[in-house]
Amino acid sequence: KTGENYSKERSQSDEIDATIYNTPKLLNQELLDLEIQITGLVKQGVEMEKIIRKLMNGDDTNLDERKDDLLIIHLFDLVEEKNELLRKQSEVMLIKKGKRLEAEQAECEKKVRVLLDMSEGNKTDSDAMEEE
């Protein structure tokens, strides 16, 4: 992808389908996989930047200016890909947080039902406070 095509390619269909992460294990594995990919791209970018800096300083005269341009474009593509992975990582973390909050809500609703089903005489002071 190039920068000009990136915005055209990016659409609503790029959104992550939260239903594929039906277990915390899958969410955690996806986050780990993304972190590994991001780290790899960062390392590639650093190496690519070193090569470009070396070429720009004139240390290697065997390469022409066109090759310099191609390397810079490749570096930008790496940065673009890394940014896309970071966006996906953020979305997965939001899905994970949403699922955690849904579980907390279900637990709270369960506690409220139990408290509401108790007769007033059986409730302790802490039960009454928790019900409120």
N, C-alpha and C positions, 0 to 999 in steps of 0.2 A: 504494500500500500504506500502511496505517496500522500503527502499532506493535503493536496487538493482533493484527492479521492476519499480521504478519510471521513470528512464531514458528510459526504454524499452516501457513503456506505453505512454510516452509523444511523440506526433508525430505532423505532420502538421495538422491533423484533430482536434487538440486541439485549433486551432486558433478560435477566436470569429468571428461569422458571423455578420458583421456590419449592414447588411440589416434588422436585427431584431429590431434595434433601430431606428425606423423611426420618432420618435418624441423626442424632448429634455426631455420631461417628463419621457419617458421610460429610457433614459440614466441616468437621475438624480435618478430615483427610483433604477436602478441597482447599481449605485454607493453607494446609501444609504444602500441597502441590503448587499452589499459587506462589507461596513464599520461595520455594525452590526455583521456580521459573523466573521470578523477579530477580532473585540473587544471581542467577545465571546471566540474565540480560545485563545486569549492572556490571558484572565482571567483563562481559563481552564489550560493553560500552567503554569501560576504562581502558581495555586493551586497544580498542579501535581509536580512542582519543590519543593514546600514546603514539600510535602509528601515524596518525594525522599530524600531530605536533612535530614528530620527527621529520615528516615529509615537508611540512611548512617551514621548518628551520633549514631546509636544504641539505640535511645530512645524507639523504639518499637521492642521488641524481639519476638513478635508473628509471624512475617513474615519471610519467608525464603529468601535465596539469589535469587532463581528463580523468586519470586514475584518482587524483586527489579529490576531484568533484564526486566521483562515484563513492569513494570512501566516506565523504561527508554525508552524502545522501543515505548511505547505509547506516551511518551513525544516527541520523535523524529517524530512520525507520526503526532502529532498535529502541530509541527513546519513545517513539510512538507506541510500539508494542508493549514496552514496560508500563507506560501510562494506561493503556487499555487493561493490562493485568491488574494494576493498582485499582482501577475503577471496579473491576470485577471483584477484587478482594474486598473492597468497601461494601459492595452489594451483598456479598456472602456474609460479611460480619453483621450487616443490618438484618439479614434473614435469620442469622443465629440469635441475635438479640431479640428479634420479634418472636421467635419460637420459645425462647426462655420466658419472655413476658407472658405469652399465651399459657404456658405451663403454670406460672405463678398465679395468673388470673383463675385458672381452673382450680388450683389448690385453695385459693381464697374463697371461691364460690362454694367449694365443697365444705369448708369450715363454716361458712355462713349457714348453709343448709343444715348442718349438724346442730349448730347453735339454735337455729329457728325451730328445729324439731324437738329440742329439749323443753321440758315443762319448766315454768318459772321457778318452781320449788327446787329443782335439781341443779339449777345454774349456780355456779360459784360467782364471787365478785369478779374474778378475772374473766370468766365466761361472759358476764354481762358487759364488761368493758370491751372485750374483743368483739362482741356482737355489734356494739355501737360503732 
